[in-house]
Amino acid sequence: MKLTSYRPLGHSGLIVSPLALGTMTFGGSNWGSTEHDAQTIFDAYREKGGNFIDTADIYGQGASEELLGKFIAESGSRDDIVLATKFGFNFSASPLAENKSARIANPNAGGSGAKNIHRALENSLKRLRTDYIDLYWMHIWDGVTPIEEILQTLGDLVRAGKIRYFAFSDTPAYIAMKAAVLASERRIPAPIAMQLEYSLVAREVEREHFPVARDTSMAVMPWSPLAGGFLTGKYSKEGLRGEGRLTKPNPFGDSKFSDRNWLILDALHEVASELEKPLAQVALAWTLSKPEVTSTIIGASSLAQLQSNIAALDIELTAAQLEKLNQASQLTPEFSENLSGSAIRKIVYGGFDVLGVE
């Protein structure tokens, strides 16, 4: 497989590479790349035929979009690139906010209401130096705005030509399903993908989001497929040696340093040793093996990291290797999953093992 092994994203005509270049590090202060490094990564991804680039208005508080806008304009590649950005998070009180004279937080500068969507899009278009976005992500479900309002606003932007498609990131499965059903019934534009945390150590979205994706033909687009670097092997259980994102305070309170995850890492070591490949490449290959996954976001702070991640496309895991990784990382069945299991169906159908709907 290559970056030019293009495929449609979900139920759409948007054609993308199997690995999308994530640019959260472009211009960021915490894990940021210099402009020179960001330019090198961008150029190398494009030279390999990659066409799918993902950013957000919050990344580097606008700096990521500004750098991408500059790189795309200078390379004259706008028509060749599937450009994705996001709205939803609020940084109105930041020193880098658009309204530099205010410094007072504005609640309407975040969330998914029509007011903020229009505000966020206009600012993203300016920073990206373009007049349209190929894929506009709702970055986070705000828990407030009615899904009907979100569909209406984003659908109007599709019809106006300011965005080509839209999709949902980090949104509950039931909300994504409701949006898809409403859009289908009303014959209006619908979300085409879900961007979710997904990796060998973060498979929880398989419970509800994957069935929604299959039923609605939405694509799953994983973020953090290397679990913030945990699956690269850079951390050790003995004393947690290694410096990186996972050793810093996490606002979400999610630690990857659990007994279960160390066991998963052991299985990954075994498969990587068999293949004589880096752990990160094998972890990416596992993610790409899932039929629900159309394209996976990869981030890189150096050219070497990018090249290593792209090399994962050359790995084809055997059935035995997939089974080893799947078994090590399998989820404990929960109530909702048991309801659709074969044991329940046998009771319902008088002992017959009726094939279930997948």
C-alpha positions as CSV (number, residue, x, y, z in Angstrom):
1,M,0.0,0.0,0.0
2,K,1.1,3.6,-0.7
3,L,0.0,7.1,0.2
4,T,-1.4,7.1,-3.4
5,S,-3.7,4.1,-2.6
6,Y,-6.5,6.6,-2.5
7,R,-10.0,5.7,-1.4
8,P,-13.4,7.5,-0.8
9,L,-14.0,8.8,2.7
10,G,-17.2,7.3,3.9
11,H,-20.3,7.7,1.8
12,S,-18.8,10.5,-0.3
13,G,-16.8,11.3,-3.4
14,L,-14.0,12.8,-1.4
15,I,-10.9,10.8,-2.3
16,V,-8.1,10.6,0.3
17,S,-4.8,9.0,1.2
18,P,-4.8,6.1,3.7
19,L,-2.7,8.2,6.1
20,A,-3.7,11.8,6.7
21,L,-1.0,14.3,7.9
22,G,-2.0,15.7,11.2
23,T,-0.6,19.2,11.9
24,M,-1.3,19.7,15.6
25,T,2.5,20.2,16.1
26,F,2.8,22.9,13.4
27,G,3.4,26.1,15.3
28,G,2.3,24.7,18.6
29,S,4.0,25.7,21.9
30,N,3.9,22.3,23.7
31,W,4.9,19.8,21.1
32,G,5.5,22.3,18.3
33,S,7.7,22.1,15.2
34,T,9.6,25.1,13.9
35,E,8.4,26.6,10.6
36,H,11.3,25.0,8.8
37,D,10.6,21.5,10.2
38,A,6.9,21.9,9.5
39,Q,7.7,22.9,5.9
40,T,10.0,19.9,5.5
41,I,7.3,17.5,6.8
42,F,4.6,19.0,4.6
43,D,6.8,18.8,1.5
44,A,7.9,15.2,2.2
45,Y,4.3,14.1,2.7
46,R,3.2,15.7,-0.6
47,E,6.2,14.3,-2.5
48,K,5.1,10.8,-1.5
49,G,1.6,11.5,-3.0
50,G,-0.2,12.2,0.3
51,N,-3.2,14.5,-0.3
52,F,-5.1,14.6,3.0
53,I,-4.1,17.2,5.6
54,D,-5.8,17.7,8.9
55,T,-5.7,20.8,11.2
56,A,-7.9,22.8,13.6
57,D,-8.4,26.4,14.5
58,I,-7.2,25.6,18.1
59,Y,-3.9,24.0,17.0
60,G,-1.2,26.5,18.0
61,Q,-4.2,28.8,18.6
62,G,-4.3,29.5,14.8
63,A,-0.6,29.0,14.0
64,S,-1.1,25.6,12.4
65,E,-3.7,27.0,10.0
66,E,-1.5,30.0,9.2
67,L,1.5,27.8,8.4
68,L,-0.5,25.4,6.3
69,G,-2.1,28.4,4.4
70,K,1.4,29.7,3.6
71,F,2.7,26.3,2.5
72,I,-0.2,25.5,0.3
73,A,-0.3,28.9,-1.3
74,E,3.5,28.9,-2.0
75,S,3.3,25.4,-3.5
76,G,0.2,26.2,-5.5
77,S,-1.2,22.9,-4.4
78,R,-4.7,23.9,-3.1
79,D,-6.6,21.9,-5.8
80,D,-4.5,18.8,-5.1
81,I,-5.0,18.8,-1.3
82,V,-8.0,17.6,0.7
83,L,-7.9,20.2,3.4
84,A,-9.6,19.5,6.7
85,T,-10.0,21.8,9.7
86,K,-12.2,22.0,12.8
87,F,-14.3,24.3,14.9
88,G,-15.7,24.0,18.4
89,F,-13.1,24.8,21.1
90,N,-12.9,28.3,22.6
91,F,-9.7,30.3,23.0
92,S,-11.3,33.8,23.0
93,A,-9.5,34.9,26.2
94,S,-6.1,33.8,24.9
95,P,-3.4,36.4,24.1
96,L,-3.5,35.0,20.5
97,A,-7.2,35.3,20.1
98,E,-8.7,37.1,17.0
99,N,-10.1,39.9,19.2
100,K,-6.8,40.9,20.8
101,S,-8.2,44.0,22.6
102,A,-10.8,42.0,24.6
103,R,-9.0,39.3,26.7
104,I,-12.4,38.4,28.1
105,A,-13.8,35.0,27.3
106,N,-16.7,35.0,24.9
107,P,-19.0,31.9,25.3
108,N,-20.2,32.3,21.7
109,A,-16.6,31.8,20.5
110,G,-16.9,28.1,21.1
111,G,-19.4,25.3,20.7
112,S,-21.5,24.3,17.7
113,G,-24.1,27.0,17.5
114,A,-24.6,28.8,14.2
115,K,-23.0,32.0,15.5
116,N,-19.7,30.3,16.3
117,I,-19.6,28.1,13.3
118,H,-19.8,31.1,11.0
119,R,-17.3,33.0,13.1
120,A,-14.8,30.1,13.2
121,L,-15.1,29.3,9.5
122,E,-14.5,32.8,8.4
123,N,-11.3,33.0,10.5
124,S,-10.1,29.6,9.4
125,L,-10.6,30.6,5.8
126,K,-8.5,33.7,6.3
127,R,-5.6,31.9,8.1
128,L,-5.7,29.1,5.5
129,R,-5.7,31.6,2.6
130,T,-8.6,29.8,0.8
131,D,-12.2,30.3,0.0
132,Y,-13.4,26.8,0.9
133,I,-12.7,23.9,3.2
134,D,-12.9,20.4,1.8
135,L,-13.8,18.7,5.2
136,Y,-15.1,20.7,8.1
137,W,-15.0,18.8,11.5
138,M,-17.1,19.5,14.5
139,H,-14.1,19.2,16.9
140,I,-16.1,18.2,19.9
141,W,-19.8,17.6,20.9
142,D,-20.7,20.6,23.0
143,G,-23.7,18.9,24.8
144,V,-25.8,22.0,24.2
145,T,-26.6,22.8,20.6
146,P,-29.5,20.8,19.1
147,I,-28.3,18.5,16.4
148,E,-30.9,19.9,14.1
149,E,-29.2,23.4,14.3
150,I,-25.8,21.9,13.6
151,L,-27.1,20.0,10.5
152,Q,-28.9,23.1,9.2
153,T,-25.8,25.3,9.7
154,L,-23.3,22.9,8.2
155,G,-25.7,22.0,5.4
156,D,-26.2,25.7,4.5
157,L,-22.4,26.0,4.3
158,V,-22.2,23.0,1.9
159,R,-24.9,24.6,-0.3
160,A,-23.1,28.0,-0.2
161,G,-19.9,26.3,-1.3
162,K,-17.8,27.4,1.7
163,I,-17.3,23.7,2.8
164,R,-17.5,20.6,0.6
165,Y,-18.3,18.1,3.3
166,F,-18.6,17.9,7.1
167,A,-17.9,15.3,9.8
168,F,-17.9,14.8,13.6
169,S,-14.9,14.4,15.9
170,D,-15.2,13.1,19.5
171,T,-19.0,12.9,19.4
172,P,-21.1,10.3,21.2
173,A,-22.3,7.5,18.9
174,Y,-25.9,8.2,19.5
175,I,-25.5,11.8,18.3
176,A,-23.7,10.7,15.2
177,M,-26.5,8.2,14.5
178,K,-29.2,10.7,15.1
179,A,-27.6,13.2,12.7
180,A,-27.3,10.5,10.0
181,V,-30.9,9.5,10.4
182,L,-32.2,13.1,10.3
183,A,-30.1,13.9,7.3
184,S,-31.3,10.8,5.4
185,E,-35.0,11.5,6.2
186,R,-34.7,15.2,5.3
187,R,-32.6,14.6,2.2
188,I,-29.9,17.1,3.4
189,P,-26.1,16.8,3.7
190,A,-25.0,14.3,6.3
191,P,-21.7,13.7,8.2
192,I,-19.4,11.5,6.3
193,A,-16.9,10.4,9.0
194,M,-16.1,10.2,12.7
195,Q,-12.7,11.2,14.0
196,L,-12.0,9.3,17.2
197,E,-9.2,8.2,19.5
198,Y,-8.5,4.6,18.4
199,S,-5.4,2.4,18.9
200,L,-4.5,-1.0,20.3
201,V,-4.8,0.5,23.8
202,A,-8.0,2.6,23.0
203,R,-10.6,0.3,21.4
204,E,-13.6,1.5,23.3
205,V,-15.1,3.1,20.2
206,E,-15.6,-0.4,18.8
207,R,-18.6,-0.8,21.1
208,E,-20.9,1.8,19.7
209,H,-19.2,4.0,17.1
210,F,-18.0,1.2,14.9
211,P,-21.6,-0.2,14.5
212,V,-22.8,3.3,13.7
213,A,-20.1,3.7,11.1
214,R,-21.1,0.4,9.4
215,D,-24.8,1.1,9.5
216,T,-24.5,4.7,8.1
217,S,-21.4,4.2,5.9
218,M,-19.5,6.8,7.8
219,A,-15.7,6.4,7.8
220,V,-13.8,6.0,11.0
221,M,-10.7,8.2,11.1
222,P,-8.5,7.4,14.2
223,W,-6.5,10.1,16.0
224,S,-3.6,9.1,18.3
225,P,-3.1,5.7,16.7
226,L,0.2,5.4,18.6
227,A,-1.5,6.4,21.9
228,G,0.5,9.5,22.4
229,G,3.8,7.7,21.8
230,F,3.0,4.8,24.2
231,L,3.0,2.3,21.3
232,T,6.3,3.4,20.0
233,G,8.1,1.7,22.9
234,K,9.6,5.0,24.2
235,Y,8.2,4.4,27.7
236,S,9.2,1.6,30.1
237,K,7.3,0.1,32.9
238,E,10.3,0.0,35.1
239,G,10.4,3.5,36.4
240,L,8.5,4.9,33.4
241,R,11.7,5.9,31.7
242,G,11.3,8.2,28.8
243,E,10.2,11.8,28.2
244,G,7.2,12.8,26.2
245,R,3.6,13.8,26.1
246,L,2.4,11.0,28.4
247,T,4.8,12.1,31.3
248,K,3.1,15.6,31.4
249,P,-0.2,16.4,33.1
250,N,-3.2,15.2,31.1
251,P,-6.3,17.5,31.3
252,F,-8.4,14.5,30.4
253,G,-7.0,12.4,33.3
254,D,-6.4,9.4,31.0
255,S,-3.1,7.5,31.8
256,K,-1.8,5.0,29.3
257,F,0.4,3.5,32.0
258,S,-2.0,0.7,33.1
259,D,-1.3,-3.0,33.7
260,R,-3.5,-3.9,30.7
261,N,-1.6,-1.6,28.4
262,W,1.8,-2.9,29.4
263,L,0.5,-6.4,28.4
264,I,-0.6,-5.1,25.1
265,L,2.8,-3.5,24.6
266,D,4.4,-6.9,25.3
267,A,2.3,-8.5,22.5
268,L,3.2,-5.6,20.2
269,H,6.9,-6.2,20.9
270,E,6.5,-9.9,20.0
271,V,4.9,-9.2,16.6
272,A,7.3,-6.4,15.8
273,S,10.2,-8.7,16.6
274,E,8.8,-11.4,14.2
275,L,8.5,-8.8,11.5
276,E,11.8,-7.0,12.4
277,K,9.9,-3.7,12.2
278,P,9.5,-0.8,14.6
279,L,6.7,-1.0,17.1
280,A,5.1,2.2,15.8
281,Q,4.8,0.8,12.2
282,V,3.2,-2.4,13.5
283,A,0.7,-0.5,15.6
284,L,-0.3,1.6,12.6
285,A,-0.6,-1.4,10.4
286,W,-3.0,-3.0,12.9
287,T,-5.2,0.2,12.9
288,L,-5.2,0.3,9.1
289,S,-6.3,-3.4,9.0
290,K,-9.7,-2.5,10.3
291,P,-12.4,-2.3,7.5
292,E,-14.1,0.6,9.3
293,V,-11.0,2.7,9.1
294,T,-10.5,4.7,5.8
295,S,-7.7,6.9,6.8
296,T,-5.6,7.3,9.9
297,I,-4.1,10.6,11.2
298,I,-0.4,10.5,11.7
299,G,1.5,13.3,13.4
300,A,5.2,14.0,13.1
301,S,7.6,16.4,14.7
302,S,10.5,15.4,12.4
303,L,11.1,14.1,8.9
304,A,12.3,10.7,10.3
305,Q,9.1,10.2,12.2
306,L,7.0,10.9,9.1
307,Q,9.0,8.5,7.0
308,S,8.8,5.8,9.6
309,N,5.0,6.2,9.8
310,I,4.5,6.1,6.1
311,A,6.6,2.9,6.0
312,A,3.8,1.2,8.0
313,L,1.8,1.0,4.7
314,D,4.2,-1.7,3.5
315,I,3.4,-4.0,6.4
316,E,0.8,-6.8,6.0
317,L,0.1,-8.6,9.2
318,T,-0.6,-12.3,9.1
319,A,-3.9,-13.7,10.5
320,A,-1.9,-15.1,13.4
321,Q,-0.2,-11.8,14.1
322,L,-3.6,-9.9,14.0
323,E,-5.1,-12.5,16.3
324,K,-2.2,-12.1,18.8
325,L,-2.7,-8.3,18.9
326,N,-6.5,-8.6,18.9
327,Q,-6.5,-11.0,21.8
328,A,-4.1,-9.0,23.9
329,S,-6.1,-5.8,23.4
330,Q,-9.6,-7.2,23.4
331,L,-12.3,-5.4,25.3
332,T,-14.3,-6.9,28.2
333,P,-17.9,-7.5,26.9
334,E,-20.4,-5.1,28.3
335,F,-24.2,-5.2,28.7
336,S,-25.1,-3.7,25.4
337,E,-22.8,-6.1,23.5
338,N,-24.1,-9.1,25.3
339,L,-27.7,-8.2,24.1
340,S,-26.8,-8.9,20.5
341,G,-24.6,-11.9,21.2
342,S,-25.1,-15.4,19.8
343,A,-26.1,-16.9,23.2
344,I,-29.0,-14.5,23.5
345,R,-30.1,-15.2,19.9
346,K,-30.2,-19.0,20.7
347,I,-32.6,-18.3,23.5
348,V,-34.7,-16.0,21.3
349,Y,-34.8,-18.5,18.4
350,G,-35.4,-21.7,20.3
351,G,-31.9,-23.0,20.3
352,F,-31.0,-22.2,16.7
353,D,-27.8,-20.2,16.0
354,V,-29.3,-17.6,13.7
355,L,-26.8,-15.4,12.0
356,G,-26.8,-11.9,13.5
357,V,-26.7,-8.6,11.6
358,E,-23.1,-7.2,11.4
